[in-house]
Structures are given as C-alpha cells and as structure tokens.
Amino acid sequence: MREEKERLYYVQAIPVPETPKPSHTPSPWKETKVIGKRLPRVDAYERVSGSAVFPSDTSIPDMLYGAILRCPHAHAKVLSIDTRDAEGMPGVRAVITGSTPGAALDWPYLRGFKTKLFDPHCCHEGEEVAAVAAEDIDAAQKALELIDVQYEVLKPVIDAEKALETPRPPLIADEE
C-alpha cells in the first residue's frame, strides 16, 4: 500500500492550488499559454484526409479482440451464466464472468471497498456481465450471442426521494 501512496501526486509534494473561499472572487489570469490561443493541429491534414491511424486501425500479429456482454435491464441480478457454447467456438481464446477465478478485485483507492470485475447485481442497463477474447472481432461478437444469461429483473429505482425512503444495501463498504 505504501508504494501506491507514493505514486499519488499529493504525497509527492506537488503543489495543489488552494480552493478559494466562497466569498472570494479569484483574480483573472494575466496570460495563458494554451487557453484562448490559436494552436496549429499537427494531425489536422491526416484527420481530414482520412489517412490518420487510430488505435482501432492497428493490427499486430497474434492480436486478440475483446467484446463485452452488457446487461439489457435497468436493474437486475445475474442468476446464472452459461458460457460453454461460446468457449467451444473456433477462434475464442477466453470467456470471463463474475465466477471466473481472479475476478474479485481489491479497489486500491478506498480502504475497505472491494468490487468484482463483473458484479452479479447490475445497477444500470449496460453494466458488464461477461467478456470474450477472440482471434477476430466477428468471432468475439458471435461468442457474445452464444452466452446464455438468466436474470432476475428487479424494480428499477428511478425516483430519488422514494429511493431514500426504502433501505438499500450500501454501494461502498464501510471503512475499516
């Protein structure tokens, strides 16, 4: 933990600007080097001509492509995931879910806060449920379609005031 703290900027004695008091109006900047200045875009021609190379255009030997299976419900609990068909597909190298060994991660920024890579309690539509690594993007997408997920669809919390009335489980664990 000591090594992690040493990497943080506030431990390295880098000056952090003080927050002004609410009644204090900050004085305007005298001169800026970037804001308000016209700066030439070094990649402008490549972007407008279509010759710019983006990370998604890159292909290297033995590269794997990833795809994420997302929850289609606003609030749900994952009951079971069957990945056997996806794992047996040609070109698929790995399928991971919340029950995969190593999916429980310790969150390094808050003491006592632990999370899973794929939490079985989905709190929003689009939350990650599983991931696939395959030799090409088409195999990864097809493998996602073969993953069978059974959900318990829960009532979504859409009113902030009603959410405060009913007790809910904490999203962040109490600090130790």
N, C-alpha and C positions, 0 to 999 in steps of 0.2 A: 504494500500500500504506500510505503514511503516513496518508492520510485515513481508511482503515479502522481503523487503530490508534487514531486519535484518538476514534473513536466507541466504543471499548471502555471499560467502566467503570473498569478498573484503571489505565488511562492518564490518566484524568481526575481522579485524586487523590481518588476517593470512598473513604472508609474501609471496609475489609473486615475483619470480625471475625476475630481470630486463632483458629486451631484449638487447643483446649486439649490439653495433654499427656495421654497415655493414663491416667496415674495420677491426674490431677486431676479431681475431681467439680465440675462447674460449679454455681455458686450459683443457687438458684431465682429466677425473675423476681419482682420485687416487685409490679408492676402492669402489666397489659396493656390495650390499648385495644380490641382486637378478640377475641382468643382468650379463650374462656370467658364471653363477654358475649352476651346476647340482643340481636340487632340486627334491626330490622324489615326485611323484604324489600320493597323499593319496587315490585317487579313481581309480588308474590305473587298479587294478585287477577287480573291479566291471565293468568298462567300457569294457575291452576286453572279459570278461566272459559273458557279456550281462545281468548281474544282477543289474546294476546301475538303479536307479529310477530317471526318468526325470519328469519335471512338466507335460508333456503330458501323462505320465503314471498314474497320480494321479486322483483318483475319490473319491469324498466326497458326502455324502447324499444331495439330492436336488440341486446338481450342475447343472448349465446351461452351454451350449456350444454356442459359438459365431461363426458367419460366416459373412464375408464382401462381398458385391456385388461391383465389380470394373468395371470401365468404360472400354469398349473394344476399344475406339478410342484414337488417339493421341491428338486430340483437339476437344472438343465438349461442347455443352451447354445442360443441362438437361431441357427438356421442361415439362415433366410430369412423375410422378411415380405412378403406381397403385399397392398397396400392399394388397388389400383386400383378394385375394386368399391365399397369404402367411400368413396373420393374422388369417385366418379361419382354418388353418391346425392344426390337433391334435398335441400337444406337443410344439407348438410355443407359447412362452410367450410374446415376444415383437418384433416389427419391427420398426426401426427408420430410418428416412430420413432427408433431409435438412429442410423439413417443420414441423418436429416434434417439439413441444414446448420444449425449453431448448437447442436446437441445436446451437443457436448463442452463441458463447463463446467469452469472452474478453481475448485476448492474454496477459499474465501477464509480458512478458519480454520487450515489446516495448510499449511506450506510443502511443496511437492513432492507434494501429494496432488491428483490430478486424477481426476475422475469424469465419467461420461456421464450424461445425463438418463435414458436407457434403456440400461442395461448389458446386453450380449448374454449375459453369464454370470449366470444367475439363481440366486441362492444360497438362495432360500426360496420356498415357494408363496405367491403373491400379489404377487410383485415386479412392478413396472410394466414393460410391454413396448411399449405404444403408447398414444396418446391421441387423442381426437377432439373437435373443437369443432363444434357444430351449432346451428341456429336453435331447435330444441326438443329436449327430453330424449329423446323417443321416437326421433327421427332419430339422435341420438348413440348410443343403445343398439343400434339396428338396425345402424348402421355398424360397431360393435364386432363384431357377429356375422359381418359380411362380411369381416373381416380374417383372412387365412389365414397362420398362423404354423407353420413347421416347426421342431421342437425335436429336439435330440439329448439324450435323457434320460440323465442321469448318476446314478451311485450316490450317494444322499444320505449325508452324514456325520452319524451320529446318536449315536456314542459318542465322548465327549471324549478318552478315553485312546487309542483307535485313531486318532483324528484327529491326535494328536501323533506317532504312530509314522511316518506317511507324510508326506513333504514336500508342502506345499501352497503355492500361489502366495500372496504377501503380499496382504492386503486393503488395506493402506495403503502407499503407496510410501515408500521411504527418503527421509529429509530430505536436501535438497541441501546 
